[in-house]
Amino acid sequence: MRHAWVETMSGRRKVIWGMWALLWLATGPVVVPEPAGCAACGQEREPVASEELRTRVAELLARLDDGDFRDRNDASRQLAQAERDVLPLLVAALGHDSREVRFRVQALLASAFDFDDVAPWLIQAVPQPYGATARLLLRDRALVQIADAADLPAAKLLFEFWGTDSEELRRQVMFHVLTGAGEAEVRNAVQPLMGLRRKALRFQDFLARLQALSLTYEHRQGPGHAVARALATGLREQASVKVELAERYVEAFETLARELSARGETPTAIRKEVTDRATMSDGAVHYVLQRASRDASQVDPVLKRIRVAPALLADELFRGLSTPDSRECYRCVGKVHIVDMLEETLRRWPEAPQDGTVAQLVDAVVATVAGGDKPKALVLLDALEGCRQLAAHGPQLDRGWSERCAHRLCLAALVAPHTRAYHPARSVHDRFVQLAAGGIAPDDAAFPAAYCERYLAGDAAVLADDARFALGQYVGVVEKLHNAGVGLTQPGTVRFLALLQEQLLTGQRQLLAEGAQEVARLLPDGAGQPSAAAASAGLDQALAEWVDRRPAGR
């Protein structure tokens, strides 16, 4: 039976933080180090131990060095029966001057307390003068922890997802605990072992729940693999957010299965619905898990610009997976997809303007998240990508022609109800980007300025299928001449291109087709590139002669 002072501590779940013990023994004081990192081991800060506890432990530690063997044993027994509150005081006593005290304290720390309780305090003792003794104790306790769980099939499964096995864990403990550079390295080696048996059984139960839902996890392509790995990683790192997300994923599908069963759906139909949703939401699940893995203390300018909280995305994702309403499911999952795609676009474009057309498009994409309007978001994201491609070839999007071009594409995306209605504007935009990529500016003779002006003014005629096809032909001719080294400012070439540009606006585009055929004849695919002199003289003259052969009025 415990003594009265022990009984008064019974049931109190406390770990002593930020204290020093007045253990005035015959040889002097023993100081308890200020705890600095138990929170990283999954334990929360609790009240400091009472003066009564500290005094009583000091008395028992003094009795460990008593001349009477029976008195020493009785003190050891009482300390062994104490609550975990005494652990920081016992660990500090590893540095006591008395060999007998050190010996008995080591024996207590080696077997009298749970590994999960004693390990954090031994880790914090690593920098202390008695750190070598703490390391030895920690190593032995960690090896026992591995041995106790190694034979569990559940532990083997967990180790597989950790990318290790029991032997490798033993080697890591032997190396890092004994020779690690400091407290952090020792903690990283020991932390996965805390509650190892409990973790393994929890992981086994989780995998069984995935199997019951027909969600495979054995390979990376399996719909359950990502969440199984998230749970395994969360258990290893004691990252509660990852563990919670994995649990919520399974709970969402279990809720869906129950709801569908209550509606009379067959087991086969339920399995198909669960599998289809898991496959459809795979990218969204990966994104939510990825967001959870990031350091929340670091300000991410991209995420700050998007302004959608990770918690909201997770809530919507799991709500969608659990609801029997398929449309609502797709809307909820679509919200995550939208944010994922927007983040990817902005990360590819770190110098994207913070205002103007780009900011308008970003805000419009974010606005679609509330309703999960993924089709509209895809149109807006495509317009944002079109602006990025335009800016990649030099033009500044906040001035001149490039500003007007980006604004025109933005307007087309904002008013288009779906991708099909928006596509013509993007098609024309791409042809201008193609010219910009070749270094052809709006004030160059080769640039189809009149056609571009009508497009920027909102003329629907230039978006017609035949008009866009003709523009594509013209840009192809310019690109072929440019790549062949033909000077686009030479007189004959300028006359040739001007004649073709006229055909873009007349609606009579036979001459444009003939011009494209002539360029293809002069520069057949696969032929060797002409010299600069040949390109300047021969091709320019040939194009001038072709223009001269055209009948007047054509």
Sequence and secondary structure as in RCSB ss.txt:
>XXXX:A:sequence
MRHAWVETMSGRRKVIWGMWALLWLATGPVVVPEPAGCAACGQEREPVASEELRTRVAELLARLDDGDFRDRNDA
SRQLAQAERDVLPLLVAALGHDSREVRFRVQALLASAFDFDDVAPWLIQAVPQPYGATARLLLRDRALVQIADAA
DLPAAKLLFEFWGTDSEELRRQVMFHVLTGAGEAEVRNAVQPLMGLRRKALRFQDFLARLQALSLTYEHRQGPGH
AVARALATGLREQASVKVELAERYVEAFETLARELSARGETPTAIRKEVTDRATMSDGAVHYVLQRASRDASQVD
PVLKRIRVAPALLADELFRGLSTPDSRECYRCVGKVHIVDMLEETLRRWPEAPQDGTVAQLVDAVVATVAGGDKP
KALVLLDALEGCRQLAAHGPQLDRGWSERCAHRLCLAALVAPHTRAYHPARSVHDRFVQLAAGGIAPDDAAFPAA
YCERYLAGDAAVLADDARFALGQYVGVVEKLHNAGVGLTQPGTVRFLALLQEQLLTGQRQLLAEGAQEVARLLPD
GAGQPSAAAASAGLDQALAEWVDRRPAGR
>XXXX:A:secstr
   HHHHHHTT    B S      BTTB         GGGGT   B    HHHHHHHHHHHHHTT S HHHHHHH
HHHHHTS GGGHHHHHHGGG S HHHHHHHHHHHHHTS HHHHHHHHHHTTTSTTHHHHHHHHHHHHHHHHHHHH
T HHHHHHHHHHT  HHHHHHHIIIIIHH SSHHHHHHHHGGGTTHHHHHHHHHHHHHHHHHTT   SSTTSTTH
HHHHHHHHHHHHT HHHHHHHHHHHHHHHHHHHHHHHTT  HHHHHHHHHHHHHHTHHHHHHHHHHHHS TTS  
HHHHHH   HHHHHHHHHHHHH S HHHHHHHHHHHHHHHHHHHHHHH TT  SSHHHHHHHHHHHHHHTTT HH
HHHHHHHHHHHHHHHHTTS  TTSHHHHHHHHHHHHHHHH SSHHHHHHHHHHHHHHHHHHHTT  TTSTTS HH
HHHHHHTT GGGGSHHHHHHHHHHHHHHHHHHHTT  TTSHHHHHHHHHHHHHHHHS  HHHHHHHHHHHHHS T
T     HHHIIIIIHHHHHHHHHHS TT 
